[in-house]
Amino acid sequence: MKPDLFEAPDYYNLDELLTEEHKLVRDAAREWVKRDVSPIIEDYAQKAEFPKQIIEGLANIGAFGPYIPMEYGGAGLDQISYGLIMQEIERGDSGVRSTASVQSSLAMYPIWKYGNEAQRSKYLPKLASGEWMGCFGLTEPDHGSNPGGMVTNFKDKGDHYLLNGAKMWISNAPFAQVAVVWAKDESGRIHGLIVERGMEGFTTPETHNKWSLRASSTGELIFDNVKVPKANVLPNKSGLGAPLGCLDSARFGIAWGAIGAAMDCYDTALRYSKERMQFGKPIGQFQLQQKKLAEMITEITKAQLLAWRLGVMRENGTATSAQISMAKRNNVDMALKIARDARQMLGGMGISGEYSIMRHMMNLESVVTYEGTHDIHLLITGLDVTGLNAFK
Ligand SMILES: Cc1cc2nc3c(=O)[nH]c(=O)nc-3n(C[C@H](O)[C@H](O)[C@H](O)COP(=O)(O)OP(=O)(O)OC[C@H]3O[C@@H](n4cnc5c(N)ncnc54)[C@H](O)[C@@H]3O)c2cc1C
């Protein structure tokens, strides 16, 4: 793979909206990605393997629980810092960002928000340091966009619960020590359970043959009469709103992360357009190529503003789920379109692993699908503005 020459576009001087701390956090993540992710990531994506050696680095840049209080091992940062870290990691690779998002927003967040003190102090410090990795089991073979229909369930057996069912498409599943699993009790209400690797009847087979997020590990969670201690149920929130609250936090991170992937594609295409000569000119001198670049930087700038404003609202506690949906949908779609255009701008080289663009493009096909598909987020906005439910 080519050396990482990335220079971040900031067309509207958005750095002026950031605090010194934001810039420090972002720059540390940017440096780390250049040093420890870019040189190896193409190789791992080609091998379809998660590079476990970067776990410590992810922890060091605060990517595991950026906004979790320091008393639990988190970085104690604000929401914009969280967004900036996700942006920088996804600039390197969406799969690596997925690993960090799942750890922070889908494993640590529910334990922090819905767990009790004993659960927080047992799990959060180990997850923050990367000593343990976590995953989040919501999606099932027959229930993706409609998680409320889940069939995974647990029964009260006196001194423990008995968990049965299966989850699929679970990021980090093959190596996670801890799974936050959503399952129905005997009355049909959804609860979060902390399931640990090693519990009898719990297996996590890896999902192979992915053309997307190849450097992220994905698998199933299978529960065959798993005895879960009663102390492992998250006590402070139940119902579908509990997993959806985690998804709000993760989708917020994705809205920022996708900007990173788009920036990398734009920056690569811009540099290539000035170097690649055809018909005696750099291809960047042709109007058709300039149209692509001009539209890319316009869309990136709009997405940056959307993410920044959402970060302010999320920090002061006013961001709604529908507002988060809009940003996730817009920014991922924007990044996917930029990746496709940037890939064309590189001609044949666009399909080569020498450059990051094709990898970003394939990764973004998962990002546009997981954590609510592109169409589902449109329906959420539609419901929000009309008050009319098109889901059912
Ligand atoms: C790489 C990867 C990693 C993932 N990681 C995780 C994870 O860590 N944890 C987890 O729980 N899940 C995870 N997922 C699952 C992901 O969230 C689901 O794939 C996603 O929610 C869509 O569900 P589905 O695949 O079952 O598609 P379906 O729900 O079957 O949807 C198929 C199509 O139908 C459309 N559709 C569905 N309902 C409607 C409707 N009412 N109106 C209009 N159109 C509709 C959808 O938009 C989509 O286009 C991951 C997925 C991938 C690909």
The ligand as an SDF file (V2000), in Angstrom:
LIG
                    3D

 53 58  0  0  0  0  0  0  0  0999 V2000
  -20.7830   -6.2590    9.0120 C   0  0  0  0  0  0  0  0  0  0  0  0
  -21.9730   -6.1420    9.8980 C   0  0  0  0  0  0  0  0  0  0  0  0
  -21.8170   -5.9620   11.2690 C   0  0  0  0  0  0  0  0  0  0  0  0
  -22.9290   -5.9020   12.1090 C   0  0  0  0  0  0  0  0  0  0  0  0
  -22.7490   -5.7840   13.4720 N   0  0  0  0  0  0  0  0  0  0  0  0
  -23.8340   -5.9150   14.3060 C   0  0  0  0  0  0  0  0  0  0  0  0
  -23.6670   -5.9800   15.7280 C   0  0  0  0  0  0  0  0  0  0  0  0
  -22.5490   -5.8360   16.2380 O   0  0  0  0  0  0  0  0  0  0  0  0
  -24.7510   -6.2060   16.5150 N   0  0  0  0  0  0  0  0  0  0  0  0
  -26.0160   -6.3660   15.9900 C   0  0  0  0  0  0  0  0  0  0  0  0
  -26.9590   -6.5780   16.7590 O   0  0  0  0  0  0  0  0  0  0  0  0
  -26.2130   -6.2830   14.6280 N   0  0  0  0  0  0  0  0  0  0  0  0
  -25.1560   -6.0800   13.7930 C   0  0  0  0  0  0  0  0  0  0  0  0
  -25.3330   -6.0310   12.4260 N   0  0  0  0  0  0  0  0  0  0  0  0
  -26.6780   -6.2690   11.8880 C   0  0  0  0  0  0  0  0  0  0  0  0
  -27.3020   -5.0600   11.2300 C   0  0  0  0  0  0  0  0  0  0  0  0
  -27.6610   -4.1040   12.2090 O   0  0  0  0  0  0  0  0  0  0  0  0
  -28.4840   -5.5460   10.3880 C   0  0  0  0  0  0  0  0  0  0  0  0
  -27.9180   -6.1950    9.2590 O   0  0  0  0  0  0  0  0  0  0  0  0
  -29.3890   -4.4120    9.9480 C   0  0  0  0  0  0  0  0  0  0  0  0
  -30.1120   -3.9040   11.0480 O   0  0  0  0  0  0  0  0  0  0  0  0
  -30.4030   -4.8540    8.8750 C   0  0  0  0  0  0  0  0  0  0  0  0
  -31.0350   -6.0420    9.2450 O   0  0  0  0  0  0  0  0  0  0  0  0
  -31.1170   -7.2590    8.1900 P   0  0  0  0  0  0  0  0  0  0  0  0
  -29.7390   -7.4860    7.6730 O   0  0  0  0  0  0  0  0  0  0  0  0
  -31.8140   -8.3700    8.8530 O   0  0  0  0  0  0  0  0  0  0  0  0
  -31.9690   -6.6800    6.9940 O   0  0  0  0  0  0  0  0  0  0  0  0
  -33.5730   -6.6740    6.9020 P   0  0  0  0  0  0  0  0  0  0  0  0
  -34.1690   -6.0950    8.1310 O   0  0  0  0  0  0  0  0  0  0  0  0
  -34.0240   -8.0220    6.4600 O   0  0  0  0  0  0  0  0  0  0  0  0
  -33.7950   -5.6450    5.7090 O   0  0  0  0  0  0  0  0  0  0  0  0
  -33.6780   -5.9960    4.3200 C   0  0  0  0  0  0  0  0  0  0  0  0
  -34.1130   -4.7800    3.5010 C   0  0  0  0  0  0  0  0  0  0  0  0
  -35.4900   -4.4980    3.7730 O   0  0  0  0  0  0  0  0  0  0  0  0
  -35.6250   -3.1180    4.1430 C   0  0  0  0  0  0  0  0  0  0  0  0
  -36.7260   -2.9830    5.1120 N   0  0  0  0  0  0  0  0  0  0  0  0
  -36.8980   -3.6600    6.2840 C   0  0  0  0  0  0  0  0  0  0  0  0
  -38.0070   -3.2590    6.9010 N   0  0  0  0  0  0  0  0  0  0  0  0
  -38.5530   -2.2780    6.1270 C   0  0  0  0  0  0  0  0  0  0  0  0
  -39.7000   -1.4170    6.2560 C   0  0  0  0  0  0  0  0  0  0  0  0
  -40.5100   -1.4660    7.3180 N   0  0  0  0  0  0  0  0  0  0  0  0
  -39.9450   -0.5380    5.2570 N   0  0  0  0  0  0  0  0  0  0  0  0
  -39.1170   -0.4520    4.1780 C   0  0  0  0  0  0  0  0  0  0  0  0
  -38.0320   -1.2180    4.0170 N   0  0  0  0  0  0  0  0  0  0  0  0
  -37.7390   -2.1190    4.9860 C   0  0  0  0  0  0  0  0  0  0  0  0
  -34.2770   -2.7450    4.7230 C   0  0  0  0  0  0  0  0  0  0  0  0
  -34.0570   -1.3320    4.6500 O   0  0  0  0  0  0  0  0  0  0  0  0
  -33.3170   -3.5240    3.8430 C   0  0  0  0  0  0  0  0  0  0  0  0
  -33.0510   -2.7990    2.6770 O   0  0  0  0  0  0  0  0  0  0  0  0
  -24.2350   -5.9990   11.5560 C   0  0  0  0  0  0  0  0  0  0  0  0
  -24.3870   -6.1300   10.1720 C   0  0  0  0  0  0  0  0  0  0  0  0
  -23.2750   -6.1960    9.3510 C   0  0  0  0  0  0  0  0  0  0  0  0
  -23.4750   -6.3430    7.8640 C   0  0  0  0  0  0  0  0  0  0  0  0
  1  2  1  0
  2  3  1  0
  2 52  2  0
  3  4  2  0
  4  5  1  0
  4 50  1  0
  5  6  2  0
  6  7  1  0
  6 13  1  0
  7  8  2  0
  7  9  1  0
  9 10  1  0
 10 11  2  0
 10 12  1  0
 12 13  2  0
 13 14  1  0
 14 15  1  0
 14 50  1  0
 15 16  1  0
 16 17  1  0
 16 18  1  0
 18 19  1  0
 18 20  1  0
 20 21  1  0
 20 22  1  0
 22 23  1  0
 23 24  1  0
 24 25  2  0
 24 26  1  0
 24 27  1  0
 27 28  1  0
 28 29  2  0
 28 30  1  0
 28 31  1  0
 31 32  1  0
 32 33  1  0
 33 34  1  0
 33 48  1  0
 34 35  1  0
 35 36  1  0
 35 46  1  0
 36 37  1  0
 36 45  1  0
 37 38  2  0
 38 39  1  0
 39 40  1  0
 39 45  2  0
 40 41  1  0
 40 42  2  0
 42 43  1  0
 43 44  2  0
 44 45  1  0
 46 47  1  0
 46 48  1  0
 48 49  1  0
 50 51  2  0
 51 52  1  0
 52 53  1  0
M  END
$$$$
